[in-house]
Amino acid sequence: MFTKESKKNKLLILFFVLFIGIHIQAQVDLTKYLPQNYVKNGSVDYTNYLQIGVDMNSYILMPNFPILINKNGLQLHSNQTIVFQENSSLIMEPNEEANYGMLNIIDVENIKIINPILKGDRDHHLGSEGEWGMGLNILSSKNVKVINSNISNLWGDAVYVGEIPYKERAKYNRLDFFCENVIIDGGVIENNRRNGISVISVKELLIQNILIRNTNGTLPMAGIDLEPNNNEQFLENIIIKNVTTQNNGEVGIKYVPSRFFGSRKKNVSILIDDCKDYGSKAALVFGGALPDKSYKNQPTKVKGHVKVVNFHSFDNEHPIKMGTIQKYNPDIMFESFKVFKSNERNKNTENSLIREFKSRARFY
């Protein structure tokens, strides 16, 4: 005879088994959506076939071989997990577009992308205009997690975190357009044309455990570029931790607030913790304001802080640069930074930087 308690336990076990079974069945390999006699060498455009699979499933396995996609990229939906298998990759077909996204994460939430390998078309791009060909195009989205990225050769940025453009907003039922709660954890980003990661407008962002190198081609050429487009956007609760930038054309990590200043009150919170740059022209850049006459309205001083903790600069022409006009910026704070030339610590440069910036920043 079964007791009531044992019957309850068996029902719970049965429910758990059924749940696991349903979950496993939900892991759909998009190979099943490809046409007969598909090729596995990334030479044929299968964008439309993949998009059908993306539209119909929540837990997605990319085909375990290279896939060519066109300028439209893939459009993700809320509550999706995308897993790239060992040999999976997406390759952008050469195009002449000034603006594209390989994986478009637009007005959605609860997205997880695991082990993405994205290869852009910069070496074979058919046009010469624009600089906005993106790998991960994250716009006005919430709860996005990207694990172990390998993103290279984009016409623009490997990763863009920002807002839906004004001209497109009428079709979206939203009051706010900033991104929220984005995590970019692990991997390698390299040889992209404009930036490794562009951060335009976000509340709650974590970038960690990643190598960003060899960004080159068109300005800003930064590993990470924190640069709002206007006074309506946000840079709040941002953590950049254990990130290495290397041989980027201009900058390792860059904060550019010149278009962020305006009449609206803003609060910035950025922590750059335990990061290193090797050989970029400048390791860290903290921009300032334009002359007052450049602004339509008198800017309001931004509250908050940008804080650097335990930063190491190796063989940079400029370990740290700061813009001339800092009066509207939040507090720029430094705690423990070290400068190296040919692997020898250069305390003279460190002391010189402290003397140069002490009237405009806090060193402690």
Summary of the structure (lengths in Angstrom):
residues: 364
radius of gyration: 22.9
end to end distance: 72.4
largest distance: 87.0
contacts: 1265
relative contact order: 0.07
helix: 15%
strand: 44%
